[in-house]
Structures are given as C-alpha cells and as structure tokens.
Amino acid sequence: MALSREQAGEELAAIDDVVRRVKQSRIYRVSGEIAMMWGVMQFVQYGVFALAQSRFGWSWLVVDAIGIVLTALLLRRAGMGAAAGPGRALAAFALFYGFGFVWSGLIGHYGPHEMSVFWHTLFLFGYCVAGLWFGVGFFAIGLTLTALILAVYIFAGAAFYPLIALVTGCGYILCGYWMRRA
C-alpha cells in the first residue's frame, strides 16, 4: 500500500504529536516525584525550625543540600538530561541559590517571614519559567502556590510558620501528585 505525500505528512505529524505527549508526560511524572519530595523536605525544614529555632539558620542549608542531592538522583534515575549529566541541574540550583543569596543576604534586609516567603517564591518563579517550555502545569503550580504563600504572609499573623509549612509541604505534595497523574 502506497501513501500519498499528504497522507505521509499526516502520519508523520501524528507520530510527532505522540512523541511530544510522551516526552511531556515523562517530564511531568519525574517533576511530580521531585515536587512531592520537596514537599516532604518542607515539612522537615519547618519541623526542625519548630524544635530548634536557634539552629534553623544552618539546618535549612543541610536540608536543602539533601534535597538537591535527592533531586539529582531522581533525575539521573529517570534518565533525564543524560546527555548533559547532572551538571545542568546543579548549575540551575547554583544560579537560583546565588541569586537568592545576593538578594537576601547582601541587598535585601528581610525579616524571618520575608526571608521564608522570598525563598519559596524564588523557586516558584522557576516553575513559572519552566512552564514556558514544559507545559502550563508548571506555570499553574508556580502561580497558585505563590498566591497561597503570599496569602499566608499577609493574613497568618502568629500562625505564619505552621501555615507556611502546611501550604508549602502539602502544596508541593499535592501538585506533585497531580503532575504524576497528568
């Protein structure tokens, strides 16, 4: 059976569409696992804060370092970025943390609540930017969680830390679950 040029073009376009959807599904699945892991890490961070506020300054660095290593391992296990290696993901983290340290440590003079909100929204900005390449789900997650975090900042008062732990921890876990199902 011979195909006309138009039929062949339609078949190739259909194959390209399936390949695109499979790639996006794979990205969402792996990203969902990573988001869920970071949700658990948020609970750990704020749990450490609740138990030992005086040690919180250094503990968040340790928890974030563990999170970065786990993220790299999840990406490696999934074969994501195999051509570039884990270097690209580590470079992205380094850029975000470098930018954050300049603004939060050198330029900005934030209080503890502002510092927490800044760091969360900085990485959610990355989600919004990723949405430009990987699909509207990333953009929706970035904007939704940012709005919830800002609402906690504005309205929570004395309940700030338990609510920010709940919003970020549960928010990432629920968004990760949704991404795995998308």
One Martini backbone bead per residue (centre of mass of N, CA, C, O) as a GRO file, in nm:
protein
  182
    1MET     BB    1   0.094   0.038   0.025
    2ALA     BB    2   0.047   0.366  -0.073
    3LEU     BB    3   0.141   0.694   0.000
    4SER     BB    4   0.078   1.000   0.012
    5ARG     BB    5   0.207   1.294   0.094
    6GLU     BB    6  -0.023   1.376   0.284
    7GLN     BB    7  -0.038   1.111   0.447
    8ALA     BB    8   0.252   1.111   0.542
    9GLY     BB    9   0.236   1.383   0.689
   10GLU     BB   10   0.012   1.298   0.888
   11GLU     BB   11   0.165   1.061   1.017
   12LEU     BB   12   0.411   1.224   1.116
   13ALA     BB   13   0.246   1.421   1.291
   14ALA     BB   14   0.130   1.203   1.479
   15ILE     BB   15   0.400   1.101   1.584
   16ASP     BB   16   0.502   1.372   1.698
   17ASP     BB   17   0.268   1.403   1.901
   18VAL     BB   18   0.328   1.150   2.067
   19VAL     BB   19   0.616   1.222   2.145
   20ARG     BB   20   0.548   1.487   2.292
   21ARG     BB   21   0.353   1.359   2.506
   22VAL     BB   22   0.557   1.163   2.630
   23LYS     BB   23   0.765   1.370   2.720
   24GLN     BB   24   0.572   1.533   2.901
   25SER     BB   25   0.491   1.300   3.085
   26ARG     BB   26   0.775   1.242   3.190
   27ILE     BB   27   0.829   1.520   3.311
   28TYR     BB   28   0.585   1.518   3.504
   29ARG     BB   29   0.656   1.267   3.665
   30VAL     BB   30   0.934   1.356   3.771
   31SER     BB   31   0.841   1.630   3.884
   32GLY     BB   32   0.642   1.509   4.084
   33GLU     BB   33   0.849   1.361   4.258
   34ILE     BB   34   1.009   1.614   4.331
   35ALA     BB   35   0.780   1.777   4.460
   36MET     BB   36   0.715   1.573   4.682
   37MET     BB   37   0.991   1.576   4.814
   38TRP     BB   38   0.986   1.886   4.880
   39GLY     BB   39   0.743   1.871   5.065
   40VAL     BB   40   0.881   1.700   5.279
   41MET     BB   41   1.117   1.900   5.325
   42GLN     BB   42   0.939   2.124   5.445
   43PHE     BB   43   0.855   1.971   5.695
   44VAL     BB   44   1.140   1.933   5.800
   45GLN     BB   45   1.226   2.226   5.823
   46TYR     BB   46   0.984   2.317   6.014
   47GLY     BB   47   1.045   2.108   6.230
   48VAL     BB   48   1.321   2.214   6.306
   49PHE     BB   49   1.224   2.493   6.379
   50ALA     BB   50   1.030   2.406   6.611
   51LEU     BB   51   1.267   2.258   6.780
   52ALA     BB   52   1.529   2.460   6.658
   53GLN     BB   53   1.564   2.782   6.607
   54SER     BB   54   1.877   2.833   6.654
   55ARG     BB   55   1.944   2.608   6.404
   56PHE     BB   56   1.805   2.697   6.135
   57GLY     BB   57   2.020   2.836   5.956
   58TRP     BB   58   2.176   2.553   5.901
   59SER     BB   59   1.952   2.341   5.846
   60TRP     BB   60   1.855   2.441   5.568
   61LEU     BB   61   2.114   2.369   5.419
   62VAL     BB   62   2.102   2.065   5.467
   63VAL     BB   63   1.821   2.009   5.352
   64ASP     BB   64   1.878   2.128   5.071
   65ALA     BB   65   2.115   1.943   5.000
   66ILE     BB   66   1.951   1.685   5.011
   67GLY     BB   67   1.745   1.774   4.795
   68ILE     BB   68   1.948   1.805   4.563
   69VAL     BB   69   2.050   1.516   4.561
   70LEU     BB   70   1.772   1.383   4.517
   71THR     BB   71   1.714   1.524   4.251
   72ALA     BB   72   1.954   1.412   4.094
   73LEU     BB   73   1.875   1.113   4.135
   74LEU     BB   74   1.598   1.128   3.995
   75LEU     BB   75   1.705   1.224   3.721
   76ARG     BB   76   1.896   0.989   3.673
   77ARG     BB   77   1.692   0.754   3.696
   78ALA     BB   78   1.516   0.885   3.450
   79GLY     BB   79   1.724   1.004   3.225
   80MET     BB   80   1.754   1.303   3.267
   81GLY     BB   81   1.998   1.458   3.106
   82ALA     BB   82   2.223   1.255   3.007
   83ALA     BB   83   2.395   1.434   2.817
   84ALA     BB   84   2.455   1.660   3.052
   85GLY     BB   85   2.398   1.568   3.311
   86PRO     BB   86   2.394   1.701   3.640
   87GLY     BB   87   2.510   1.987   3.579
   88ARG     BB   88   2.258   2.149   3.497
   89ALA     BB   89   2.100   2.122   3.762
   90LEU     BB   90   2.325   2.236   3.945
   91ALA     BB   91   2.342   2.510   3.800
   92ALA     BB   92   2.055   2.599   3.861
   93PHE     BB   93   2.082   2.598   4.165
   94ALA     BB   94   2.322   2.795   4.181
   95LEU     BB   95   2.173   3.034   4.057
   96PHE     BB   96   1.943   3.057   4.259
   97TYR     BB   97   2.117   3.078   4.516
   98GLY     BB   98   2.288   3.315   4.431
   99PHE     BB   99   2.060   3.515   4.391
  100GLY     BB  100   1.942   3.483   4.675
  101PHE     BB  101   2.194   3.572   4.837
  102VAL     BB  102   2.218   3.852   4.725
  103TRP     BB  103   1.926   3.950   4.806
  104SER     BB  104   1.912   3.839   5.113
  105GLY     BB  105   2.219   3.925   5.216
  106LEU     BB  106   2.301   4.207   5.066
  107ILE     BB  107   2.041   4.381   4.985
  108GLY     BB  108   1.842   4.261   5.162
  109HIS     BB  109   1.628   4.319   5.468
  110TYR     BB  110   1.509   4.051   5.611
  111GLY     BB  111   1.291   3.884   5.767
  112PRO     BB  112   1.183   3.575   5.841
  113HIS     BB  113   0.925   3.584   5.667
  114GLU     BB  114   1.047   3.710   5.411
  115MET     BB  115   1.256   3.491   5.364
  116SER     BB  116   1.062   3.258   5.320
  117VAL     BB  117   0.902   3.383   5.088
  118PHE     BB  118   1.131   3.436   4.895
  119TRP     BB  119   1.235   3.143   4.851
  120HIS     BB  120   0.975   3.021   4.749
  121THR     BB  121   0.919   3.225   4.511
  122LEU     BB  122   1.176   3.183   4.356
  123PHE     BB  123   1.121   2.880   4.276
  124LEU     BB  124   0.837   2.940   4.150
  125PHE     BB  125   0.944   3.106   3.920
  126GLY     BB  126   1.079   2.863   3.788
  127TYR     BB  127   0.815   2.723   3.723
  128CYS     BB  128   0.703   2.939   3.536
  129VAL     BB  129   0.932   2.922   3.330
  130ALA     BB  130   0.903   2.616   3.269
  131GLY     BB  131   0.615   2.651   3.139
  132LEU     BB  132   0.725   2.754   2.861
  133TRP     BB  133   0.837   2.446   2.794
  134PHE     BB  134   0.652   2.211   2.973
  135GLY     BB  135   0.389   2.360   3.058
  136VAL     BB  136   0.111   2.482   3.231
  137GLY     BB  137   0.149   2.336   3.502
  138PHE     BB  138   0.391   2.493   3.609
  139PHE     BB  139   0.258   2.770   3.605
  140ALA     BB  140   0.019   2.703   3.792
  141ILE     BB  141   0.185   2.622   4.037
  142GLY     BB  142   0.346   2.881   4.075
  143LEU     BB  143   0.101   3.075   4.112
  144THR     BB  144  -0.061   2.930   4.332
  145LEU     BB  145   0.159   2.907   4.554
  146THR     BB  146   0.223   3.205   4.565
  147ALA     BB  147  -0.057   3.301   4.654
  148LEU     BB  148  -0.064   3.134   4.917
  149ILE     BB  149   0.192   3.251   5.046
  150LEU     BB  150   0.095   3.546   5.047
  151ALA     BB  151  -0.152   3.495   5.223
  152VAL     BB  152   0.003   3.403   5.467
  153TYR     BB  153   0.172   3.659   5.504
  154ILE     BB  154  -0.076   3.857   5.537
  155PHE     BB  155  -0.287   3.667   5.742
  156ALA     BB  156  -0.147   3.480   5.976
  157GLY     BB  157   0.060   3.581   6.167
  158ALA     BB  158   0.133   3.369   6.428
  159ALA     BB  159   0.067   3.121   6.204
  160PHE     BB  160   0.289   3.114   5.987
  161TYR     BB  161   0.463   2.849   6.013
  162PRO     BB  162   0.243   2.633   5.998
  163LEU     BB  163   0.118   2.741   5.728
  164ILE     BB  164   0.371   2.730   5.548
  165ALA     BB  165   0.414   2.429   5.584
  166LEU     BB  166   0.141   2.343   5.470
  167VAL     BB  167   0.147   2.486   5.194
  168THR     BB  168   0.420   2.373   5.092
  169GLY     BB  169   0.404   2.077   5.154
  170CYS     BB  170   0.119   2.013   5.039
  171GLY     BB  171   0.149   2.160   4.773
  172TYR     BB  172   0.376   1.985   4.651
  173ILE     BB  173   0.242   1.713   4.685
  174LEU     BB  174  -0.018   1.770   4.521
  175CYS     BB  175   0.124   1.864   4.262
  176GLY     BB  176   0.284   1.605   4.219
  177TYR     BB  177   0.043   1.420   4.195
  178TRP     BB  178  -0.083   1.565   3.953
  179MET     BB  179   0.162   1.534   3.759
  180ARG     BB  180   0.164   1.219   3.758
  181ARG     BB  181  -0.142   1.217   3.629
  182ALA     BB  182  -0.099   1.400   3.359
   0.00000   0.00000   0.00000
